[in-house]
Amino acid sequence: GSCGACCLGLSTGGHGDCGMCRSRGDLLSIHGVCELTRQAQEEHTTLSLTSVSTCLPIQFQRLDYVYLNAGIMPNPQLNLKALFSGLFSRKVIHIFSTAEGLLTQGDKVTADGLQEVFETNVFGHFILIQELAPLLCHGERPSQLIWTSSRNARRSNFCLEDIQHRGGQEPYSSSKYALDLLSVALNRNFNSQGLYSSVVCPGTMVTNMTCGILPPFVWTLLMPIIWLVRFFANAFTLTPYNGTEALVWLFHQKPESLNPLTKYLSATTGFGSNYPAPTASRLPFPGFPALVAGILKACFHLCPLPPASGPLHVLFCLLEWLLSPSSSN
């Protein structure tokens, strides 16, 4: 591509949805592509991610791209009352494009003592970035983090005092909003060191995750209606291939030219054409800077071990000083 022939990348969550599982054979046949695996049940543990990050510096001196795609939505339950009220609402297209208020999920505490959804979708990736900081902030050329977010990320479902969403019923939405904030925080603190972060939404796809909401045969019955709705709402990408449109588009952009407050959406027209659709839905609001700084500090405080060295350690010390009560006197 236009970014050069010698790019090194890492993708998490390659076993489903927008991951690389469907192209695994083709990828492994390419010279220079390696595969790191772990047990599926360990996806949410920080230990498995730390072990992967320990292996990478042995083989590589830098990373150009990290696709942070791993995520879960455990035990999704459809809110039938919200579903039927949404059908007769003026916001019906918006509600079905974002699933706003339609889904609740069960959550549990992992062996690490953290909520499973938060640990898998947000915190595990934060640990990975922290461990890979020397490879990402290499200074030779910009490195890029590309997070898989969601249109379901809602500010109303996120609370900085309950970052893990222990007291709520929509941990998936909360976790996706948290990573939106974390991406902004990383940009503000690491652009000067050549590390850039962007978030994408692949749209509504029929995958293992969505088939947990409705059975596959129901999605099949709904397809004619969804194809019709696509003339009015571009969020229904339906297939993982269509959903990767924004992820691939970002690969070909110069990270320095991207707006850190923009979420890049994969969109599909009623005629089946794919295109990236940038949206400025995360424009700052009162209290936004405090949320951005707070999410970073909260993640640092959850780390099993404090960062011992490197740029993230310096940032942590600075945040501790800036956010301490004594610094405001």
C-alpha positions as a Markdown table, in Angstrom:
| # | Residue | x | y | z |
|---|---|---|---|---|
| 1 | Gly | 0.0 | 0.0 | 0.0 |
| 2 | Ser | 0.9 | 3.7 | 0.1 |
| 3 | Cys | 2.3 | 3.2 | 3.6 |
| 4 | Gly | 5.2 | 1.2 | 2.4 |
| 5 | Ala | 6.0 | -2.4 | 1.7 |
| 6 | Cys | 7.7 | -3.1 | 5.1 |
| 7 | Cys | 5.0 | -2.5 | 7.7 |
| 8 | Leu | 4.8 | -4.5 | 10.9 |
| 9 | Gly | 1.3 | -4.9 | 12.4 |
| 10 | Leu | -0.5 | -6.8 | 15.2 |
| 11 | Ser | -4.2 | -7.6 | 15.4 |
| 12 | Thr | -6.0 | -8.8 | 18.5 |
| 13 | Gly | -9.2 | -10.8 | 18.4 |
| 14 | Gly | -8.5 | -12.6 | 15.2 |
| 15 | His | -11.0 | -15.4 | 15.7 |
| 16 | Gly | -14.2 | -13.7 | 14.7 |
| 17 | Asp | -16.1 | -10.7 | 13.5 |
| 18 | Cys | -13.6 | -8.3 | 11.8 |
| 19 | Gly | -10.6 | -10.4 | 12.9 |
| 20 | Met | -8.4 | -12.2 | 10.5 |
| 21 | Cys | -9.6 | -15.7 | 11.0 |
| 22 | Arg | -11.3 | -16.0 | 7.7 |
| 23 | Ser | -8.1 | -15.0 | 5.9 |
| 24 | Arg | -5.8 | -17.0 | 8.2 |
| 25 | Gly | -4.5 | -19.4 | 5.5 |
| 26 | Asp | -3.8 | -16.6 | 3.1 |
| 27 | Leu | -2.1 | -14.5 | 5.7 |
| 28 | Leu | 0.2 | -17.3 | 6.9 |
| 29 | Ser | 1.2 | -18.0 | 3.3 |
| 30 | Ile | 2.7 | -14.5 | 3.1 |
| 31 | His | 6.4 | -14.3 | 4.0 |
| 32 | Gly | 7.0 | -12.5 | 7.2 |
| 33 | Val | 3.5 | -13.1 | 8.8 |
| 34 | Cys | 3.6 | -14.9 | 12.1 |
| 35 | Glu | 0.8 | -16.1 | 14.4 |
| 36 | Leu | 0.6 | -15.8 | 18.2 |
| 37 | Thr | -2.1 | -17.9 | 19.8 |
| 38 | Arg | -3.5 | -18.5 | 23.3 |
| 39 | Gln | -6.4 | -20.3 | 24.8 |
| 40 | Ala | -9.8 | -18.7 | 23.9 |
| 41 | Gln | -10.9 | -18.7 | 27.6 |
| 42 | Glu | -7.9 | -16.6 | 28.5 |
| 43 | Glu | -8.9 | -13.7 | 26.2 |
| 44 | His | -10.0 | -11.5 | 29.2 |
| 45 | Thr | -6.9 | -12.1 | 31.3 |
| 46 | Thr | -4.1 | -9.6 | 31.6 |
| 47 | Leu | -1.6 | -12.4 | 31.9 |
| 48 | Ser | -2.2 | -13.8 | 28.4 |
| 49 | Leu | -1.8 | -10.3 | 26.9 |
| 50 | Thr | 1.4 | -9.6 | 28.9 |
| 51 | Ser | 2.9 | -12.9 | 27.7 |
| 52 | Val | 2.3 | -12.0 | 24.1 |
| 53 | Ser | 3.8 | -8.5 | 24.6 |
| 54 | Thr | 6.9 | -10.2 | 26.1 |
| 55 | Cys | 7.4 | -12.3 | 23.0 |
| 56 | Leu | 7.2 | -9.5 | 20.4 |
| 57 | Pro | 10.3 | -7.4 | 21.4 |
| 58 | Ile | 12.4 | -10.5 | 21.0 |
| 59 | Gln | 11.6 | -10.7 | 17.2 |
| 60 | Phe | 10.8 | -7.1 | 16.3 |
| 61 | Gln | 12.3 | -3.7 | 17.0 |
| 62 | Arg | 9.1 | -1.7 | 16.1 |
| 63 | Leu | 5.4 | -1.9 | 15.4 |
| 64 | Asp | 3.7 | 0.2 | 12.9 |
| 65 | Tyr | 0.1 | -0.8 | 13.3 |
| 66 | Val | -1.9 | -2.4 | 16.2 |
| 67 | Tyr | -5.5 | -3.3 | 15.5 |
| 68 | Leu | -7.2 | -3.5 | 18.9 |
| 69 | Asn | -10.2 | -5.6 | 17.8 |
| 70 | Ala | -10.7 | -8.2 | 20.6 |
| 71 | Gly | -14.0 | -7.8 | 22.5 |
| 72 | Ile | -17.0 | -9.6 | 24.0 |
| 73 | Met | -20.7 | -9.0 | 24.6 |
| 74 | Pro | -21.6 | -11.8 | 27.0 |
| 75 | Asn | -25.2 | -13.0 | 27.4 |
| 76 | Pro | -26.9 | -10.2 | 25.4 |
| 77 | Gln | -30.6 | -9.8 | 26.2 |
| 78 | Leu | -33.0 | -7.9 | 24.0 |
| 79 | Asn | -35.2 | -5.4 | 25.7 |
| 80 | Leu | -38.6 | -6.2 | 24.1 |
| 81 | Lys | -40.3 | -3.2 | 25.6 |
| 82 | Ala | -37.7 | -0.8 | 24.2 |
| 83 | Leu | -37.8 | -2.7 | 20.9 |
| 84 | Phe | -41.6 | -2.2 | 20.4 |
| 85 | Ser | -41.6 | 1.4 | 21.6 |
| 86 | Gly | -38.7 | 2.1 | 19.2 |
| 87 | Leu | -40.7 | 0.8 | 16.3 |
| 88 | Phe | -43.2 | 3.6 | 16.7 |
| 89 | Ser | -40.6 | 6.3 | 17.5 |
| 90 | Arg | -39.3 | 9.1 | 15.3 |
| 91 | Lys | -35.8 | 7.9 | 16.1 |
| 92 | Val | -36.5 | 4.4 | 14.9 |
| 93 | Ile | -33.6 | 4.4 | 12.3 |
| 94 | His | -31.2 | 5.8 | 14.9 |
| 95 | Ile | -32.3 | 3.3 | 17.6 |
| 96 | Phe | -31.8 | 0.3 | 15.3 |
| 97 | Ser | -28.5 | 1.6 | 13.9 |
| 98 | Thr | -27.0 | 2.0 | 17.4 |
| 99 | Ala | -29.1 | -0.5 | 19.4 |
| 100 | Glu | -29.5 | 2.4 | 21.9 |
| 101 | Gly | -31.4 | 1.1 | 24.9 |
| 102 | Leu | -32.2 | -2.3 | 23.2 |
| 103 | Leu | -29.5 | -4.5 | 24.7 |
| 104 | Thr | -28.5 | -5.5 | 28.2 |
| 105 | Gln | -25.7 | -7.9 | 29.0 |
| 106 | Gly | -24.7 | -10.1 | 31.9 |
| 107 | Asp | -21.2 | -9.5 | 33.3 |
| 108 | Lys | -19.0 | -11.3 | 35.8 |
| 109 | Val | -15.8 | -10.8 | 37.8 |
| 110 | Thr | -12.7 | -12.5 | 36.3 |
| 111 | Ala | -9.8 | -14.2 | 38.2 |
| 112 | Asp | -8.0 | -10.8 | 38.1 |
| 113 | Gly | -10.8 | -9.2 | 40.1 |
| 114 | Leu | -12.1 | -7.1 | 37.3 |
| 115 | Gln | -15.3 | -7.0 | 35.4 |
| 116 | Glu | -15.0 | -9.3 | 32.4 |
| 117 | Val | -16.3 | -6.9 | 29.7 |
| 118 | Phe | -14.2 | -4.0 | 30.8 |
| 119 | Glu | -11.1 | -6.1 | 31.1 |
| 120 | Thr | -11.5 | -7.7 | 27.7 |
| 121 | Asn | -12.6 | -4.7 | 25.7 |
| 122 | Val | -10.5 | -2.0 | 27.3 |
| 123 | Phe | -8.1 | -2.8 | 30.1 |
| 124 | Gly | -6.4 | -5.8 | 28.4 |
| 125 | His | -5.6 | -3.6 | 25.4 |
| 126 | Phe | -4.3 | -0.8 | 27.8 |
| 127 | Ile | -1.9 | -3.3 | 29.3 |
| 128 | Leu | -0.8 | -4.5 | 25.9 |
| 129 | Ile | -0.1 | -0.9 | 24.8 |
| 130 | Gln | 1.8 | -0.2 | 27.9 |
| 131 | Glu | 4.0 | -3.3 | 27.4 |
| 132 | Leu | 4.6 | -2.5 | 23.7 |
| 133 | Ala | 5.3 | 1.3 | 24.2 |
| 134 | Pro | 9.0 | 0.9 | 23.3 |
| 135 | Leu | 8.0 | -0.7 | 20.0 |
| 136 | Leu | 5.3 | 1.9 | 19.3 |
| 137 | Cys | 7.2 | 5.0 | 20.3 |
| 138 | His | 10.2 | 4.2 | 18.2 |
| 139 | Gly | 10.5 | 7.6 | 16.4 |
| 140 | Glu | 11.4 | 6.3 | 13.0 |
| 141 | Arg | 8.0 | 6.8 | 11.6 |
| 142 | Pro | 4.5 | 7.2 | 13.1 |
| 143 | Ser | 2.8 | 4.2 | 14.7 |
| 144 | Gln | -1.0 | 3.8 | 14.7 |
| 145 | Leu | -3.4 | 2.2 | 17.1 |
| 146 | Ile | -6.8 | 1.4 | 15.5 |
| 147 | Trp | -9.5 | 0.5 | 18.0 |
| 148 | Thr | -12.7 | -1.3 | 17.1 |
| 149 | Ser | -15.4 | 0.7 | 18.8 |
| 150 | Ser | -19.2 | 0.7 | 18.2 |
| 151 | Arg | -22.1 | 3.0 | 17.4 |
| 152 | Asn | -23.5 | 1.6 | 20.7 |
| 153 | Ala | -20.9 | 3.6 | 22.7 |
| 154 | Arg | -23.0 | 6.0 | 24.8 |
| 155 | Arg | -21.9 | 8.7 | 27.1 |
| 156 | Ser | -25.0 | 8.1 | 29.2 |
| 157 | Asn | -23.8 | 4.5 | 30.0 |
| 158 | Phe | -20.3 | 5.6 | 31.1 |
| 159 | Cys | -19.4 | 6.9 | 34.6 |
| 160 | Leu | -15.8 | 7.6 | 35.6 |
| 161 | Glu | -16.6 | 6.7 | 39.2 |
| 162 | Asp | -17.8 | 3.3 | 38.0 |
| 163 | Ile | -15.3 | 2.7 | 35.1 |
| 164 | Gln | -16.0 | -1.0 | 35.1 |
| 165 | His | -19.8 | -0.5 | 35.0 |
| 166 | Arg | -20.3 | -2.7 | 38.0 |
| 167 | Gly | -23.6 | -1.1 | 38.8 |
| 168 | Gly | -25.1 | -1.0 | 35.3 |
| 169 | Gln | -26.7 | -3.3 | 32.7 |
| 170 | Glu | -24.9 | -2.2 | 29.6 |
| 171 | Pro | -21.2 | -2.9 | 30.1 |
| 172 | Tyr | -20.6 | -3.3 | 26.4 |
| 173 | Ser | -21.7 | 0.3 | 25.6 |
| 174 | Ser | -19.8 | 1.6 | 28.6 |
| 175 | Ser | -16.6 | -0.2 | 27.6 |
| 176 | Lys | -16.8 | 1.1 | 24.0 |
| 177 | Tyr | -17.2 | 4.7 | 25.3 |
| 178 | Ala | -14.3 | 4.2 | 27.6 |
| 179 | Leu | -12.0 | 3.2 | 24.7 |
| 180 | Asp | -13.2 | 6.2 | 22.7 |
| 181 | Leu | -12.0 | 8.4 | 25.6 |
| 182 | Leu | -8.8 | 6.4 | 26.0 |
| 183 | Ser | -8.0 | 6.9 | 22.3 |
| 184 | Val | -8.3 | 10.7 | 22.8 |
| 185 | Ala | -6.1 | 10.5 | 25.9 |
| 186 | Leu | -3.4 | 8.6 | 24.1 |
| 187 | Asn | -3.4 | 11.0 | 21.2 |
| 188 | Arg | -3.0 | 14.0 | 23.5 |
| 189 | Asn | 0.0 | 12.5 | 25.3 |
| 190 | Phe | 1.8 | 10.5 | 22.6 |
| 191 | Asn | 1.4 | 12.2 | 19.3 |
| 192 | Ser | 4.7 | 14.1 | 20.0 |
| 193 | Gln | 6.4 | 10.7 | 20.3 |
| 194 | Gly | 5.0 | 9.4 | 17.0 |
| 195 | Leu | 2.1 | 7.3 | 18.3 |
| 196 | Tyr | -1.4 | 8.0 | 17.0 |
| 197 | Ser | -4.7 | 6.5 | 17.9 |
| 198 | Ser | -8.0 | 6.2 | 16.0 |
| 199 | Val | -11.4 | 4.5 | 16.6 |
| 200 | Val | -13.6 | 2.8 | 14.0 |
| 201 | Cys | -17.1 | 1.2 | 14.0 |
| 202 | Pro | -17.6 | -1.7 | 11.7 |
| 203 | Gly | -21.4 | -1.3 | 11.6 |
| 204 | Thr | -24.0 | -4.0 | 12.2 |
| 205 | Met | -22.7 | -7.3 | 11.0 |
| 206 | Val | -24.1 | -10.8 | 11.2 |
| 207 | Thr | -21.4 | -12.5 | 13.2 |
| 208 | Asn | -21.1 | -14.8 | 16.2 |
| 209 | Met | -21.7 | -11.8 | 18.5 |
| 210 | Thr | -24.9 | -10.7 | 16.8 |
| 211 | Cys | -26.2 | -14.2 | 16.6 |
| 212 | Gly | -26.1 | -14.2 | 20.4 |
| 213 | Ile | -28.7 | -11.5 | 20.3 |
| 214 | Leu | -31.0 | -13.2 | 17.7 |
| 215 | Pro | -30.8 | -16.7 | 16.3 |
| 216 | Pro | -29.3 | -17.0 | 12.7 |
| 217 | Phe | -32.6 | -17.9 | 11.2 |
| 218 | Val | -34.2 | -14.7 | 12.5 |
| 219 | Trp | -31.4 | -12.6 | 10.9 |
| 220 | Thr | -32.1 | -14.5 | 7.6 |
| 221 | Leu | -35.8 | -13.6 | 7.9 |
| 222 | Leu | -34.9 | -10.0 | 8.6 |
| 223 | Met | -32.5 | -9.6 | 5.7 |
| 224 | Pro | -35.1 | -8.2 | 3.1 |
| 225 | Ile | -36.1 | -5.6 | 5.6 |
| 226 | Ile | -32.5 | -4.7 | 6.5 |
| 227 | Trp | -31.6 | -4.3 | 2.8 |
| 228 | Leu | -34.5 | -1.9 | 2.4 |
| 229 | Val | -33.5 | 0.0 | 5.5 |
| 230 | Arg | -29.9 | 0.4 | 4.1 |
| 231 | Phe | -31.3 | 3.0 | 1.7 |
| 232 | Phe | -32.0 | 5.2 | 4.8 |
| 233 | Ala | -29.3 | 4.0 | 7.3 |
| 234 | Asn | -25.7 | 3.1 | 6.3 |
| 235 | Ala | -24.9 | 1.3 | 9.5 |
| 236 | Phe | -26.0 | -2.1 | 8.3 |
| 237 | Thr | -22.8 | -3.5 | 6.8 |
| 238 | Leu | -24.0 | -7.0 | 7.4 |
| 239 | Thr | -20.8 | -8.9 | 6.6 |
| 240 | Pro | -17.3 | -8.7 | 8.2 |
| 241 | Tyr | -15.9 | -7.9 | 4.7 |
| 242 | Asn | -18.0 | -4.8 | 4.5 |
| 243 | Gly | -17.3 | -4.0 | 8.2 |
| 244 | Thr | -13.6 | -3.7 | 7.6 |
| 245 | Glu | -14.0 | -0.8 | 5.1 |
| 246 | Ala | -13.0 | 1.9 | 7.7 |
| 247 | Leu | -10.2 | -0.3 | 9.1 |
| 248 | Val | -8.6 | -0.7 | 5.7 |
| 249 | Trp | -9.1 | 2.9 | 4.8 |
| 250 | Leu | -7.3 | 4.0 | 7.9 |
| 251 | Phe | -4.3 | 1.9 | 7.0 |
| 252 | His | -3.8 | 4.0 | 3.9 |
| 253 | Gln | -4.0 | 7.4 | 5.6 |
| 254 | Lys | -1.2 | 9.4 | 7.2 |
| 255 | Pro | -2.0 | 9.2 | 10.9 |
| 256 | Glu | -0.8 | 12.8 | 11.4 |
| 257 | Ser | -3.6 | 14.0 | 9.2 |
| 258 | Leu | -6.4 | 12.4 | 11.1 |
| 259 | Asn | -8.7 | 14.2 | 13.6 |
| 260 | Pro | -8.3 | 12.5 | 17.0 |
| 261 | Leu | -11.9 | 13.4 | 17.9 |
| 262 | Thr | -13.3 | 11.6 | 14.9 |
| 263 | Lys | -14.8 | 8.1 | 14.9 |
| 264 | Tyr | -14.5 | 6.4 | 11.5 |
| 265 | Leu | -17.5 | 4.3 | 10.5 |
| 266 | Ser | -17.8 | 1.6 | 8.0 |
| 267 | Ala | -20.9 | 2.3 | 5.9 |
| 268 | Thr | -22.8 | 0.4 | 3.2 |
| 269 | Thr | -25.3 | 2.0 | 0.8 |
| 270 | Gly | -28.6 | 0.4 | -0.3 |
| 271 | Phe | -26.9 | -0.8 | -3.5 |
| 272 | Gly | -24.1 | -2.5 | -1.5 |
| 273 | Ser | -21.3 | -0.1 | -2.0 |
| 274 | Asn | -18.9 | 0.4 | 0.9 |
| 275 | Tyr | -17.3 | 3.7 | 2.0 |
| 276 | Pro | -15.8 | 5.2 | 5.2 |
| 277 | Ala | -18.0 | 7.7 | 7.0 |
| 278 | Pro | -16.1 | 10.0 | 9.5 |
| 279 | Thr | -18.3 | 11.4 | 12.2 |
| 280 | Ala | -17.5 | 14.1 | 14.8 |
| 281 | Ser | -19.8 | 12.6 | 17.4 |
| 282 | Arg | -17.2 | 12.9 | 20.1 |
| 283 | Leu | -16.7 | 16.7 | 20.0 |
| 284 | Pro | -15.7 | 18.1 | 23.4 |
| 285 | Phe | -18.4 | 19.0 | 25.9 |
| 286 | Pro | -18.2 | 20.5 | 29.4 |
| 287 | Gly | -16.2 | 18.1 | 31.5 |
| 288 | Phe | -14.6 | 16.3 | 28.5 |
| 289 | Pro | -11.0 | 17.1 | 29.4 |
| 290 | Ala | -11.5 | 15.7 | 32.9 |
| 291 | Leu | -13.0 | 12.5 | 31.5 |
| 292 | Val | -10.0 | 12.1 | 29.1 |
| 293 | Ala | -7.5 | 12.6 | 31.9 |
| 294 | Gly | -9.5 | 10.5 | 34.3 |
| 295 | Ile | -9.8 | 7.4 | 32.1 |
| 296 | Leu | -6.0 | 7.3 | 31.7 |
| 297 | Lys | -5.4 | 7.6 | 35.4 |
| 298 | Ala | -8.0 | 5.0 | 36.3 |
| 299 | Cys | -6.4 | 2.5 | 33.9 |
| 300 | Phe | -3.0 | 3.1 | 35.4 |
| 301 | His | -4.3 | 2.5 | 38.9 |
| 302 | Leu | -5.8 | -0.8 | 37.9 |
| 303 | Cys | -2.5 | -2.1 | 36.6 |
| 304 | Pro | -1.3 | -5.1 | 38.5 |
| 305 | Leu | 2.2 | -3.6 | 38.5 |
| 306 | Pro | 3.1 | 0.1 | 38.0 |
| 307 | Pro | 5.0 | 0.9 | 34.8 |
| 308 | Ala | 8.7 | 0.7 | 35.7 |
| 309 | Ser | 10.2 | 2.7 | 32.9 |
| 310 | Gly | 9.5 | 4.3 | 29.5 |
| 311 | Pro | 7.2 | 7.0 | 28.3 |
| 312 | Leu | 4.1 | 5.7 | 30.0 |
| 313 | His | 5.8 | 5.8 | 33.4 |
| 314 | Val | 6.7 | 9.5 | 32.9 |
| 315 | Leu | 3.1 | 10.2 | 31.9 |
| 316 | Phe | 1.8 | 8.4 | 34.9 |
| 317 | Cys | 4.0 | 10.5 | 37.3 |
| 318 | Leu | 2.9 | 13.7 | 35.5 |
| 319 | Leu | -0.8 | 12.7 | 35.8 |
| 320 | Glu | -0.4 | 11.9 | 39.5 |
| 321 | Trp | 1.0 | 15.4 | 40.1 |
| 322 | Leu | -1.5 | 17.2 | 37.9 |
| 323 | Leu | -4.5 | 15.5 | 39.4 |
| 324 | Ser | -3.4 | 15.5 | 43.0 |
| 325 | Pro | -5.2 | 18.0 | 45.3 |
| 326 | Ser | -1.9 | 19.7 | 46.3 |
| 327 | Ser | -1.1 | 20.6 | 42.7 |
| 328 | Ser | -4.2 | 22.9 | 42.5 |
| 329 | Asn | -3.1 | 25.0 | 45.5 |
